[in-house]
Amino acid sequence: MAQSVNGGREDRQPAASFDILFEDNHLLGIVKPVNIPVQEDATGDTDLLTLLKEDVKRRYNKPGNVFMGLVHRLDRPVGGAMIFAKTSKAASRLSESVRSRSFRKGYLTVVHGKLPAASGRLRDILLKNAKTNTVTVVREGTPGGKEAVLDYTVLGFAEGLSLVKVDLLTGRSHQIRVQLAHAGCPLYGDQKYGAAVNKPGQQIALWSSLVGFPHPVTKQEVELISLPPRQYPWDLWPEKLQEGALR
């Protein structure tokens, strides 16, 4: 039986500027705040890894350096559930879960327009330009191109926007944003891949809602669930609909 941890507002345990979804001697699961880089980048802005290390050091009065292993990533503007490893052994085993695809990642997003079907699979070849930090869909066989696959389910439609659940089958950079834009439905608020339909300053509507994996030590299935904030455009649909889609 999976050990499910719900990140609803009533259940969350506040710690520093983020919420803890799960913690034991091996793992730390939190809700990543939006617009914070996961790790140090060229901007020099404070990153999540540094904040987590400082928080663990403070809460447990740990001397010396604190280990915090990065297992998966979220784009800077994206918030939601993330899991980190507190030991090198846990980091290694979780990384293996990612490689073997027993590590599950589910997202909620709001997009402009309607997708071609109520549910389906998108399969594209993506090419990243490291200089511009942008990703494009290219033809199969393009040097450097990597296959990207996701499954989607449309949960609702309102005010010209669709609420969509996305299950990632691969983990390419900017994958959800690029593939849905290529399908004709750019994400609400995405300035990089939907500038033609979004206004400057809008927050991207993409949320890491579910992270599931076998515990690296106990082997018990763990699920971390986090719901998007109750603000536009998320509040066009009830929380029960969003949470129910993740179960």
Rosetta blueprint (number, residue, H / E / L):
1 M L
2 A L
3 Q E
4 S E
5 V E
6 N E
7 G L
8 G L
9 R L
10 E L
11 D L
12 R L
13 Q E
14 P E
15 A E
16 A L
17 S L
18 F E
19 D E
20 I E
21 L E
22 F E
23 E E
24 D L
25 N L
26 H L
27 L E
28 L E
29 G E
30 I E
31 V E
32 K E
33 P L
34 V L
35 N L
36 I L
37 P L
38 V L
39 Q L
40 E L
41 D L
42 A L
43 T L
44 G L
45 D L
46 T L
47 D L
48 L H
49 L H
50 T H
51 L H
52 L H
53 K H
54 E H
55 D H
56 V H
57 K H
58 R H
59 R H
60 Y L
61 N L
62 K L
63 P L
64 G L
65 N L
66 V L
67 F L
68 M L
69 G E
70 L E
71 V L
72 H L
73 R L
74 L L
75 D L
76 R L
77 P L
78 V L
79 G E
80 G E
81 A E
82 M E
83 I E
84 F E
85 A E
86 K L
87 T L
88 S H
89 K H
90 A H
91 A H
92 S H
93 R H
94 L H
95 S H
96 E H
97 S H
98 V H
99 R H
100 S H
101 R L
102 S L
103 F L
104 R E
105 K E
106 G E
107 Y E
108 L E
109 T E
110 V E
111 V E
112 H E
113 G L
114 K L
115 L L
116 P L
117 A L
118 A L
119 S E
120 G E
121 R E
122 L E
123 R E
124 D E
125 I E
126 L E
127 L E
128 K E
129 N E
130 A L
131 K L
132 T L
133 N L
134 T E
135 V E
136 T E
137 V E
138 V E
139 R L
140 E L
141 G L
142 T L
143 P L
144 G L
145 G L
146 K E
147 E E
148 A E
149 V E
150 L E
151 D E
152 Y E
153 T E
154 V E
155 L E
156 G E
157 F E
158 A E
159 E L
160 G L
161 L E
162 S E
163 L E
164 V E
165 K E
166 V E
167 D E
168 L E
169 L L
170 T L
171 G L
172 R L
173 S L
174 H L
175 Q H
176 I H
177 R H
178 V H
179 Q H
180 L H
181 A H
182 H H
183 A L
184 G L
185 C L
186 P L
187 L E
188 Y L
189 G L
190 D L
191 Q L
192 K L
193 Y L
194 G L
195 A L
196 A L
197 V L
198 N L
199 K L
200 P L
201 G L
202 Q L
203 Q L
204 I L
205 A L
206 L E
207 W E
208 S E
209 S E
210 L E
211 V E
212 G E
213 F E
214 P E
215 H L
216 P L
217 V L
218 T L
219 K L
220 Q L
221 E E
222 V E
223 E E
224 L E
225 I E
226 S L
227 L L
228 P L
229 P L
230 R L
231 Q L
232 Y L
233 P L
234 W H
235 D H
236 L H
237 W L
238 P L
239 E H
240 K H
241 L H
242 Q H
243 E H
244 G H
245 A H
246 L H
247 R L
